[in-house]
Structures are given as C-alpha cells and as structure tokens.
Amino acid sequence: MEEEARKLLEEGIKKKLISPGKGELSTFPNGTKVVFHYRTSLCDGTVLDDSRTMGSCSKPMELILGKKFKLAVWERVVITMRQSEVAEFTCDTKHTSLYPLVSQSLRNISAGKDPLEGQRHCCGIAQIHSHHSLGHKDLDHLQANPQSLVFTIELLEVLPPGSFQLDVWAMTDKEKLDLVPQIHEEGNTLFKQGKIKEATEKYYNGIACLKNLQMKEHPGDEAWVKLDHMITPLLLNYCQCLLLQGQYYEVIEHCSSLIFKYENNVKALYKRAKAHAAVWNEAEARADFAKVLDLDPTLGPSVAKELRTMEERIRSKEKEEKGRYKGLFDYNTPPATATTG
C-alpha cells in the first residue's frame, strides 16, 4: 500500500483511503471491466459532477481497461483499488486537462443526447486550446483555467475479460461498424411488434454509433459520405418513430437536415410534410407534398389521403374556433343586466 501510494505521489496523484474494500487486489489485465461511482470536485470542495445524481439518475461509470479512455488517470487510480473500496484522489493538472471534454460527454449521455454533441471535429488537445464553448459555464471556466481536481471513487465491480458483453462505446471502430446492421434489424423487429419506444432507442444507438465513427473522418471524404449513407435510413426510421410519438418539431428538424444534404430524398420530404401538417404549417406541408409528387407520382393516393386529412383537421379547427367566438362581437346581442337579490 505504501509503495503504491509513493508511486502515485511521484505521478502527481495523492490517494486518501475513505473506506477499505474487500478481497484481494485484482491484477486488472487489459480488457477488464470496472464499474464505479465517482464524484468530481474542485480543490475548494465545489462539486462538478456526481454519477449518483447526474441527469436525475444513479448510473455508475463503466470502463474497459486498455481501451485508451480519454481521461487516462481514471484507469490509473482504479487499478489501486479493491472491490467496494472508496477512495479520494487529488490529481495534478497534467492528469485533468481533458476532464471538461469528458464531463461534457458524460452529461450529454445522462441527458439522452449524443455524447459528441457540441464537440468540434478535432482532437481533444486542439479543443482545449480553442475558444469553443462546451455549453456549461463551469466546464468552460475549467477549460480556460486548468487545475487540479479531486475524484472520489467507489469501486463497485471488477469483471475479468470475457465475462461480459462489450458495450458499444467500448468497441473498436470495426466492431461498431459490424454491429450497426444488427442494431438496425433489431429496431425494425421492435417496430413491427409495435414497440415504438424500444425501436426508437435502437435507431438512436445506431445513429450515435455511426456519428462517432464519422467524427473521425473529414466531411465530404469518401469514408465520411459512406457513413452518412448508412446514417440516413436509420435517421428516417428514427423520424418515423418520432412521428408516431408526436415529436413533430424534432421530425421537421431531422428531416430538414437530411433534405439540406439530399434535396430529393422522398422519404424525408414525406415525413417532414406530415410533421408540418400535424403542427398546422399548411403552406409548408403542401409544398413538401407537391415535391413528393413531382419526384414519385406513384405516391399520389397516399399524398391525397394526407391532404384530405389535413384539410379536414383545418376545417374542424376553424369550426371550433368559430363556435368559441360566436356572439363575442355580435353588437345586436343585448348586454347582460346586473340583478340584486
């Protein structure tokens, strides 16, 4: 223990044992999965993140050792811990410079967003020296003013290689690419079974997986375009799920992004038209439906049905509003008289 503590100090890490663990210290070979809760604080005690409360949930962190996680110091400190141990690690700035980016990704995940949302297409070091906001004032301040941080860690589980199934984030690029068709098919099966929310999650995971790979390519390059063509059908299926769940404005946003790149994508135009119709954007809906017909006249019956439905909804709404305001501006109606009892 003393020897390990001395090594850590030499590396700029001070360990304080809060609660001893149990059993023998693992050898932690590469491929070991470690599951732990963490709390990140400034040296003055200000808490930045706490896995027990982040995003109104209590999901622990999971790492696969040897996968070159962006915050290498976490791998360094957990291998000094026994299962169930709680310890506090004060780490020098050289170990914490990438924490703002890691925290941003973890906060995105806890909020159900793309982990890479808001991050520029460049390496971590380049992002640190840029003036690009991370979307959180505390992280922007930390990025501009690198400093030592305190990580309080509770090691929950240590799983040896081969005893668990790899999560997507822990896979190699090839493993991710090979997995996407399976995710796509699982989403389609769930959709056919009427399990829309579950299918939505599958499509989202597939999109996030491909976008993660796409971030490593230069926009417009052959590899980037190939990945984008794989993302498109997943995104269209995702939008179909959102339509069924009434998330119309999100459908409009996603489909517009597709149409910006692929202006003649009939499916994107059709779904956007339906979403516009649902939120009373009559002119936009008619324009999209008209372009759908220009591109694929065989969809005439379907478009006609959607237009009739939209027109019926508009008439019904107008009738309802007319009834609601009937008499409001009728000056022939005698005014009400007050009575006393």
Disulfide bonds with the S-S distance in Angstrom:
none
